[in-house]
Amino acid sequence: MDKEYRVACAPEEQDSLRNSAAFLNEKINEARRRGAALDKERVAIMVALNLAHELLGNKEYENNYNDINSRVGTLQKKIDIALREIEVS
């Protein structure tokens, strides 16, 4: 949402995480441009839901459900940390 967050990750994952954040930011901005008058939290949830739907609908990932589940868990932890940082500031 055009904000920067500190997220702990291994140095070799930094580029991937930055690319993921840019991708997510682009999707959020697309949702906002569509005119949905939603608060930031709802926009983020709708974008996350759409991305999860796309990911799970992709046949290539169906065979790797456990890997996806693990990644979603990791992302959830990072989101929780970022949301806690927002609440503190």
TORLUM-686207 format. One record per residue (C-alpha): residue number from 1; x, y, z; residue in one letter. Coordinates in pm, whole numbers, m for minus. Layout:
// residues N
<rec><num>NUM</num><c1>X</c1><c2>Y</c2><c3>Z</c3><residu>A</residu></rec>
...
// end
This chain:
// residues 89
<rec><num>1</num><c1>0</c1><c2>0</c2><c3>0</c3><residu>M</residu></rec>
<rec><num>2</num><c1>288</c1><c2>226</c2><c3>m91</c3><residu>D</residu></rec>
<rec><num>3</num><c1>443</c1><c2>184</c2><c3>254</c3><residu>K</residu></rec>
<rec><num>4</num><c1>766</c1><c2>24</c2><c3>359</c3><residu>E</residu></rec>
<rec><num>5</num><c1>781</c1><c2>m248</c2><c3>623</c3><residu>Y</residu></rec>
<rec><num>6</num><c1>1070</c1><c2>m420</c2><c3>793</c3><residu>R</residu></rec>
<rec><num>7</num><c1>1045</c1><c2>m796</c2><c3>748</c3><residu>V</residu></rec>
<rec><num>8</num><c1>1304</c1><c2>m1041</c2><c3>870</c3><residu>A</residu></rec>
<rec><num>9</num><c1>1429</c1><c2>m1276</c2><c3>602</c3><residu>C</residu></rec>
<rec><num>10</num><c1>1747</c1><c2>m1448</c2><c3>493</c3><residu>A</residu></rec>
<rec><num>11</num><c1>1977</c1><c2>m1234</c2><c3>276</c3><residu>P</residu></rec>
<rec><num>12</num><c1>1929</c1><c2>m1466</c2><c3>m21</c3><residu>E</residu></rec>
<rec><num>13</num><c1>1550</c1><c2>m1411</c2><c3>m1</c3><residu>E</residu></rec>
<rec><num>14</num><c1>1561</c1><c2>m1030</c2><c3>m2</c3><residu>Q</residu></rec>
<rec><num>15</num><c1>1526</c1><c2>m983</c2><c3>m378</c3><residu>D</residu></rec>
<rec><num>16</num><c1>1242</c1><c2>m1231</c2><c3>m395</c3><residu>S</residu></rec>
<rec><num>17</num><c1>1066</c1><c2>m1062</c2><c3>m104</c3><residu>L</residu></rec>
<rec><num>18</num><c1>1107</c1><c2>m718</c2><c3>m264</c3><residu>R</residu></rec>
<rec><num>19</num><c1>967</c1><c2>m854</c2><c3>m592</c3><residu>N</residu></rec>
<rec><num>20</num><c1>675</c1><c2>m1006</c2><c3>m403</c3><residu>S</residu></rec>
<rec><num>21</num><c1>607</c1><c2>m677</c2><c3>m227</c3><residu>A</residu></rec>
<rec><num>22</num><c1>616</c1><c2>m486</c2><c3>m557</c3><residu>A</residu></rec>
<rec><num>23</num><c1>380</c1><c2>m739</c2><c3>m713</c3><residu>F</residu></rec>
<rec><num>24</num><c1>142</c1><c2>m716</c2><c3>m418</c3><residu>L</residu></rec>
<rec><num>25</num><c1>155</c1><c2>m336</c2><c3>m421</c3><residu>N</residu></rec>
<rec><num>26</num><c1>69</c1><c2>m339</c2><c3>m791</c3><residu>E</residu></rec>
<rec><num>27</num><c1>m231</c1><c2>m567</c2><c3>m727</c3><residu>K</residu></rec>
<rec><num>28</num><c1>m352</c1><c2>m344</c2><c3>m442</c3><residu>I</residu></rec>
<rec><num>29</num><c1>m324</c1><c2>m34</c2><c3>m659</c3><residu>N</residu></rec>
<rec><num>30</num><c1>m517</c1><c2>m211</c2><c3>m936</c3><residu>E</residu></rec>
<rec><num>31</num><c1>m795</c1><c2>m290</c2><c3>m688</c3><residu>A</residu></rec>
<rec><num>32</num><c1>m805</c1><c2>72</c2><c3>m576</c3><residu>R</residu></rec>
<rec><num>33</num><c1>m818</c1><c2>198</c2><c3>m936</c3><residu>R</residu></rec>
<rec><num>34</num><c1>m1120</c1><c2>m23</c2><c3>m1003</c3><residu>R</residu></rec>
<rec><num>35</num><c1>m1303</c1><c2>217</c2><c3>m779</c3><residu>G</residu></rec>
<rec><num>36</num><c1>m1377</c1><c2>m6</c2><c3>m485</c3><residu>A</residu></rec>
<rec><num>37</num><c1>m1432</c1><c2>228</c2><c3>m191</c3><residu>A</residu></rec>
<rec><num>38</num><c1>m1286</c1><c2>m10</c2><c3>63</c3><residu>L</residu></rec>
<rec><num>39</num><c1>m1062</c1><c2>63</c2><c3>357</c3><residu>D</residu></rec>
<rec><num>40</num><c1>m700</c1><c2>m49</c2><c3>337</c3><residu>K</residu></rec>
<rec><num>41</num><c1>m756</c1><c2>m367</c2><c3>534</c3><residu>E</residu></rec>
<rec><num>42</num><c1>m1040</c1><c2>m481</c2><c3>309</c3><residu>R</residu></rec>
<rec><num>43</num><c1>m843</c1><c2>m402</c2><c3>m5</c3><residu>V</residu></rec>
<rec><num>44</num><c1>m551</c1><c2>m609</c2><c3>126</c3><residu>A</residu></rec>
<rec><num>45</num><c1>m781</c1><c2>m898</c2><c3>216</c3><residu>I</residu></rec>
<rec><num>46</num><c1>m955</c1><c2>m893</c2><c3>m122</c3><residu>M</residu></rec>
<rec><num>47</num><c1>m622</c1><c2>m889</c2><c3>m305</c3><residu>V</residu></rec>
<rec><num>48</num><c1>m489</c1><c2>m1173</c2><c3>m88</c3><residu>A</residu></rec>
<rec><num>49</num><c1>m806</c1><c2>m1373</c2><c3>m155</c3><residu>L</residu></rec>
<rec><num>50</num><c1>m776</c1><c2>m1318</c2><c3>m531</c3><residu>N</residu></rec>
<rec><num>51</num><c1>m409</c1><c2>m1417</c2><c3>m531</c3><residu>L</residu></rec>
<rec><num>52</num><c1>m481</c1><c2>m1729</c2><c3>m325</c3><residu>A</residu></rec>
<rec><num>53</num><c1>m762</c1><c2>m1820</c2><c3>m565</c3><residu>H</residu></rec>
<rec><num>54</num><c1>m532</c1><c2>m1778</c2><c3>m866</c3><residu>E</residu></rec>
<rec><num>55</num><c1>m255</c1><c2>m1976</c2><c3>m700</c3><residu>L</residu></rec>
<rec><num>56</num><c1>m473</c1><c2>m2266</c2><c3>m591</c3><residu>L</residu></rec>
<rec><num>57</num><c1>m645</c1><c2>m2275</c2><c3>m930</c3><residu>G</residu></rec>
<rec><num>58</num><c1>m315</c1><c2>m2324</c2><c3>m1104</c3><residu>N</residu></rec>
<rec><num>59</num><c1>m268</c1><c2>m2694</c2><c3>m1187</c3><residu>K</residu></rec>
<rec><num>60</num><c1>108</c1><c2>m2666</c2><c3>m1149</c3><residu>E</residu></rec>
<rec><num>61</num><c1>69</c1><c2>m2590</c2><c3>m778</c3><residu>Y</residu></rec>
<rec><num>62</num><c1>m199</c1><c2>m2846</c2><c3>m702</c3><residu>E</residu></rec>
<rec><num>63</num><c1>66</c1><c2>m3118</c2><c3>m668</c3><residu>N</residu></rec>
<rec><num>64</num><c1>266</c1><c2>m2901</c2><c3>m429</c3><residu>N</residu></rec>
<rec><num>65</num><c1>m12</c1><c2>m2821</c2><c3>m181</c3><residu>Y</residu></rec>
<rec><num>66</num><c1>206</c1><c2>m2886</c2><c3>123</c3><residu>N</residu></rec>
<rec><num>67</num><c1>468</c1><c2>m2646</c2><c3>m7</c3><residu>D</residu></rec>
<rec><num>68</num><c1>201</c1><c2>m2383</c2><c3>m71</c3><residu>I</residu></rec>
<rec><num>69</num><c1>57</c1><c2>m2435</c2><c3>276</c3><residu>N</residu></rec>
<rec><num>70</num><c1>401</c1><c2>m2381</c2><c3>426</c3><residu>S</residu></rec>
<rec><num>71</num><c1>457</c1><c2>m2066</c2><c3>220</c3><residu>R</residu></rec>
<rec><num>72</num><c1>117</c1><c2>m1929</c2><c3>319</c3><residu>V</residu></rec>
<rec><num>73</num><c1>206</c1><c2>m1994</c2><c3>683</c3><residu>G</residu></rec>
<rec><num>74</num><c1>533</c1><c2>m1807</c2><c3>641</c3><residu>T</residu></rec>
<rec><num>75</num><c1>358</c1><c2>m1518</c2><c3>466</c3><residu>L</residu></rec>
<rec><num>76</num><c1>95</c1><c2>m1507</c2><c3>741</c3><residu>Q</residu></rec>
<rec><num>77</num><c1>368</c1><c2>m1473</c2><c3>1002</c3><residu>K</residu></rec>
<rec><num>78</num><c1>528</c1><c2>m1188</c2><c3>805</c3><residu>K</residu></rec>
<rec><num>79</num><c1>189</c1><c2>m1017</c2><c3>766</c3><residu>I</residu></rec>
<rec><num>80</num><c1>123</c1><c2>m1051</c2><c3>1139</c3><residu>D</residu></rec>
<rec><num>81</num><c1>460</c1><c2>m891</c2><c3>1217</c3><residu>I</residu></rec>
<rec><num>82</num><c1>393</c1><c2>m605</c2><c3>974</c3><residu>A</residu></rec>
<rec><num>83</num><c1>46</c1><c2>m544</c2><c3>1118</c3><residu>L</residu></rec>
<rec><num>84</num><c1>187</c1><c2>m538</c2><c3>1471</c3><residu>R</residu></rec>
<rec><num>85</num><c1>440</c1><c2>m278</c2><c3>1357</c3><residu>E</residu></rec>
<rec><num>86</num><c1>157</c1><c2>m67</c2><c3>1214</c3><residu>I</residu></rec>
<rec><num>87</num><c1>m36</c1><c2>m85</c2><c3>1541</c3><residu>E</residu></rec>
<rec><num>88</num><c1>272</c1><c2>26</c2><c3>1739</c3><residu>V</residu></rec>
<rec><num>89</num><c1>339</c1><c2>329</c2><c3>1520</c3><residu>S</residu></rec>
// end
